[in-house]
Amino acid sequence: MDTAPQSRSGDITLLEKMRRQITNGRYGPGDLIPELTLAEEFGVSRTPIREALKQLQNEGLVEIRPRVGTFVRQPTRREIVELFELKESLEGLAAGLLARRGRVRELETLERNLMDSDRAAAEGDSQAYAELVHEFHWTLVRGADNRKLYETYERLMNQLAYHRIVVNTVARPERLKASDNEHHSVVEAIKSKDALDAEFTMRNHVRASSQAALRPIDEPQPARPGSIDDDAQENRRVEGGELRAC
């Protein structure tokens, strides 16, 4: 059961709202999390904000520095590699399980997603495509019809902040087109009801994403306002730089 503090409006927990601000890129790696600003935004005191931040630290999304502040955590290169290895296994398994289910609602959703993705790719609309990538992967995992797989995947994706990675990547037309083609191959394998081929094809797609995510940047990027200190910035560059994938 989710025991996270609730915000005053809506059914979404305060914890989930704060988590989304990180995973969707409002606060990027190294950014300071403004407790007072969030408390005013969500209409709560700073106490539930701090409780939520403690949970986000347990999830690996933020780092709390006593008497300094709370910062969005930048995973190390090793952690990113390990997280993508798990993502490859989980999504490959999900594709195989979905292939065994036949013509289910999630497969129809994936087919509609492909049509919308083709349109976004043709128009070079990277923002729309990034949202469709998010829908594609979560629909596939839901389609596996395995609750434990879904729960494990959800925890993994929170740590990886995958949507932020996609947004940073699909501005590159070559990766956007490659990702779209790979999604088509995955759906064709699922429609053929070949579980092994579906798993293999999905694994290949995730592996291609991980290789893009670990591609180092050529030049150091300027520090963002409110970012961590210069030594930590240097560590980020050594650990692999900005994340890029889809």
C-alpha positions in Angstrom: 0.0 0.0 0.0 1.2 3.5 -0.8 1.5 5.4 2.4 2.9 8.6 0.8 1.4 11.9 2.0 -1.6 13.1 0.0 -1.9 16.5 -1.6 -5.0 18.6 -1.0 -6.3 18.2 -4.5 -6.9 15.1 -6.5 -6.2 11.5 -5.8 -2.5 11.5 -6.9 -0.2 11.4 -3.9 2.1 14.3 -3.2 5.0 11.8 -3.6 3.9 10.8 -7.1 3.5 14.5 -8.1 7.0 15.2 -6.9 8.4 12.1 -8.5 6.9 13.1 -11.9 8.6 16.5 -11.7 11.9 14.7 -11.6 11.2 11.9 -14.1 9.6 14.3 -16.6 12.5 16.7 -16.5 11.3 19.7 -14.6 14.2 19.2 -12.3 17.2 17.7 -14.0 20.3 15.9 -12.6 22.2 18.1 -10.1 19.3 20.6 -9.6 18.4 21.8 -6.2 14.8 20.8 -5.1 13.2 23.9 -3.7 11.2 22.7 -0.6 9.5 26.1 0.0 8.4 26.5 -3.7 7.0 23.0 -3.8 5.1 23.5 -0.5 3.5 26.6 -1.9 2.8 25.0 -5.2 1.0 22.0 -3.6 -0.6 23.9 -0.8 1.1 21.9 2.0 3.6 22.6 4.8 7.3 21.7 4.3 6.9 18.6 6.5 5.1 16.4 4.0 7.5 17.7 1.3 10.4 16.5 3.4 8.8 13.2 4.0 8.3 12.7 0.3 11.9 13.7 -0.4 13.1 11.0 2.0 11.1 8.4 0.1 12.5 9.7 -3.2 16.0 9.3 -1.7 15.2 5.7 -0.9 14.2 5.2 -4.5 17.5 6.7 -5.7 16.1 9.8 -7.4 17.4 12.5 -5.0 20.3 13.0 -2.6 19.6 14.8 0.7 22.7 16.7 1.9 22.3 17.8 5.6 22.4 21.6 6.1 22.9 22.0 2.3 19.7 20.9 0.5 18.2 18.1 -1.6 19.4 17.6 -5.2 18.3 15.4 -8.1 20.7 12.5 -8.2 22.7 11.7 -11.3 23.1 7.9 -11.6 26.6 6.6 -12.2 27.5 5.0 -15.5 27.6 1.6 -13.8 24.1 2.1 -12.4 22.7 3.2 -15.8 24.2 0.0 -17.3 22.7 -2.2 -14.6 19.3 -0.5 -14.9 19.2 -0.9 -18.7 20.1 -4.6 -18.3 17.1 -5.0 -16.0 14.9 -3.0 -18.4 16.0 -5.3 -21.3 15.1 -8.4 -19.4 11.7 -7.1 -18.1 10.5 -5.6 -21.4 11.7 -8.7 -23.3 9.7 -10.9 -20.9 6.7 -8.6 -21.2 6.8 -8.8 -25.0 6.9 -12.5 -24.9 4.0 -12.8 -22.5 2.0 -10.4 -24.6 2.6 -12.4 -27.7 1.2 -15.5 -26.0 -2.1 -13.7 -25.2 -3.1 -13.1 -28.8 -5.4 -10.3 -30.0 -5.9 -8.4 -26.7 -6.8 -4.7 -26.1 -3.2 -3.7 -25.4 -2.1 -5.0 -28.9 -4.7 -2.7 -30.5 -3.4 0.2 -28.4 0.1 -0.5 -29.7 -1.1 -0.5 -33.3 -2.7 2.9 -32.8 0.4 4.1 -31.1 2.5 3.1 -34.2 0.3 5.1 -36.5 0.5 8.2 -34.3 4.3 7.6 -33.9 4.7 7.4 -37.7 3.0 10.8 -38.0 5.1 12.4 -35.3 8.3 11.0 -36.8 7.3 12.2 -40.3 6.6 15.7 -38.9 9.7 15.7 -36.8 7.6 16.4 -33.7 10.0 15.1 -31.0 7.8 16.1 -28.0 4.8 14.2 -29.3 7.0 11.2 -30.1 8.5 11.2 -26.7 5.0 11.0 -25.1 4.2 8.1 -27.5 7.3 6.2 -26.5 6.2 6.5 -22.9 2.8 5.0 -23.9 4.3 2.3 -26.0 6.5 0.8 -23.3 4.0 1.0 -20.5 1.2 -0.5 -22.7 3.5 -3.4 -23.6 4.3 -4.0 -19.9 0.6 -3.8 -19.0 -0.2 -6.2 -21.8 2.0 -8.9 -20.2 -0.8 -9.2 -17.6 1.7 -9.9 -14.8 1.3 -7.8 -11.7 4.7 -8.5 -10.2 6.4 -7.7 -13.4 4.5 -4.4 -13.6 5.4 -3.5 -10.0 9.1 -4.3 -10.5 9.1 -2.4 -13.8 7.5 0.7 -12.2 10.2 0.8 -9.5 12.9 0.5 -12.1 11.6 3.2 -14.3 11.4 5.6 -11.4 15.1 5.2 -10.8 16.0 5.4 -14.5 13.9 8.5 -15.1 13.4 7.2 -18.6 11.0 9.8 -19.9 13.7 12.4 -19.3 16.2 10.3 -21.3 13.7 10.0 -24.2 13.1 13.7 -24.4 16.8 14.4 -24.6 17.2 12.0 -27.4 14.4 12.2 -29.9 15.5 15.7 -30.9 18.1 13.7 -33.0 16.2 12.7 -36.1 18.2 9.6 -36.8 17.4 8.1 -33.4 13.8 9.0 -33.6 13.4 7.2 -36.9 15.4 4.2 -35.7 13.2 3.9 -32.6 10.0 4.1 -34.6 11.2 1.3 -36.9 12.2 -0.8 -33.9 8.8 -0.4 -32.4 7.2 -1.6 -35.6 9.4 -4.7 -35.5 8.4 -5.4 -31.9 4.7 -5.2 -32.7 5.0 -7.4 -35.8 6.7 -10.1 -33.7 4.0 -9.9 -31.1 1.2 -10.2 -33.7 2.9 -13.3 -35.1 2.4 -14.9 -31.6 6.0 -15.9 -31.6 6.9 -15.3 -27.9 10.7 -16.0 -28.4 10.9 -13.7 -31.4 9.0 -11.0 -29.6 11.3 -11.2 -26.6 14.4 -11.2 -28.8 13.2 -8.2 -30.8 12.3 -6.2 -27.8 15.6 -6.9 -26.2 17.4 -5.7 -29.3 15.4 -2.5 -29.1 16.2 -1.8 -25.5 19.9 -2.7 -26.1 20.0 -0.1 -28.9 18.5 2.4 -26.5 21.1 1.6 -23.8 23.9 2.1 -26.3 22.6 5.5 -27.2 22.1 6.4 -23.5 25.7 5.6 -22.7 27.2 7.6 -25.6 29.4 10.2 -24.0 29.0 13.9 -25.0 31.9 15.5 -26.9 32.1 18.7 -24.8 31.3 19.5 -21.1 27.8 21.1 -20.7 27.4 24.3 -18.7 26.1 23.9 -15.1 22.4 24.6 -14.7 21.2 27.2 -12.2 21.0 25.6 -8.7 23.2 22.7 -9.7 25.7 20.8 -7.6 29.2 22.0 -7.1 32.0 21.9 -9.7 33.6 18.7 -8.4 30.3 16.8 -8.7 29.8 18.3 -12.2 33.2 16.8 -13.2 32.2 13.5 -11.7 29.1 13.5 -13.9 31.2 14.1 -17.0 33.5 11.2 -16.0 30.6 8.9 -15.3 29.2 9.4 -18.8 27.6 12.8 -19.3 24.1 13.4 -20.4 21.7 10.5 -20.9 20.4 9.8 -24.4 18.0 7.0 -25.4 14.6 6.0 -26.6 
